[in-house]
Amino acid sequence: MRLKKIAFLLSAIAVAVTGAVAPQANAVRGGHDVSPDDKKAQNIVIVGGCTGTVISPHWVLAAKHCFREGNHPMPITTGIDKKGGRKGSQETFYAPSGDISLVRMSMYSAFDFDSYPQLASESPQAGQTGTFYGWDNREHNYLQQSTAEVQGSYQDGSYSNGKMFVVHHQDGAYSKPGDSGGPLFIDGKLAGVASAISGNGVPLNLADIAAQKEWIAEKLATTGDTANF
């Protein structure tokens, strides 16, 4: 199986040392199909050609670089096999810093999942391992996942010095376009969304969710939703 990749590619090492942008990566093998009974996977959707995670009835957590900010409705596909149905979003909001966005659903398209993921309230630490999920909606008809280990963190000047962290896939997988916004879960909590990668053997870069927890909570409250921190 192949795990999907990200839209804009960044070498974690190059960012930390030089800030250089790396060339676009190709698809690589290593990921595998999610289990049908994986409850976290049920909330992962395709939105605007990227991956997102439904974190409450009216909101999808995703990557900033995938969308324009503002009132630009997009189709959202649900189901780990793309057969869960389609819904429509209403508006996209950018986080103050970091490659993070929140997509608000239209008033007629709220989600009714059995549960919504818990969000990490603390930043990941080096050595922790988690599960990364992503859609390459042009190549796969089934959501993919991979195990990854946190390598460290840094701040990205491209996103108002947003807090980022770096992981290395332990199973040889790495991401390609369509995986942007894909979640990394650590200890069952959503810790980051995929931002950028560079190539085989080069770590995946993610935006740190905990760094924007107040903003996320404030946005969800505008529709009467509660952030599950």
Sequence and secondary structure as in RCSB ss.txt:
>XXXX:A:sequence
MRLKKIAFLLSAIAVAVTGAVAPQANAVRGGHDVSPDDKKAQNIVIVGGCTGTVISPHWVLAAKHCFREGNHPMP
ITTGIDKKGGRKGSQETFYAPSGDISLVRMSMYSAFDFDSYPQLASESPQAGQTGTFYGWDNREHNYLQQSTAEV
QGSYQDGSYSNGKMFVVHHQDGAYSKPGDSGGPLFIDGKLAGVASAISGNGVPLNLADIAAQKEWIAEKLATTGD
TANF
>XXXX:A:secstr
 EE   SS   HHHHHHT         EE  EE  TT TTGGGEEEETTEEEEEEETTEEEE GGGS SBS   E
EEESTTS SEEEEEEEEEE SSSS EEEEE TT     S   EE SS   TT EEEEEE  TTT SS EEEEEEE
EEEEEEGGGTTEEEEEEEETTS    TT TT EEEETTEEEEEEEE  STTS EEEEESGGGHHHHHHHHHTTT 
    
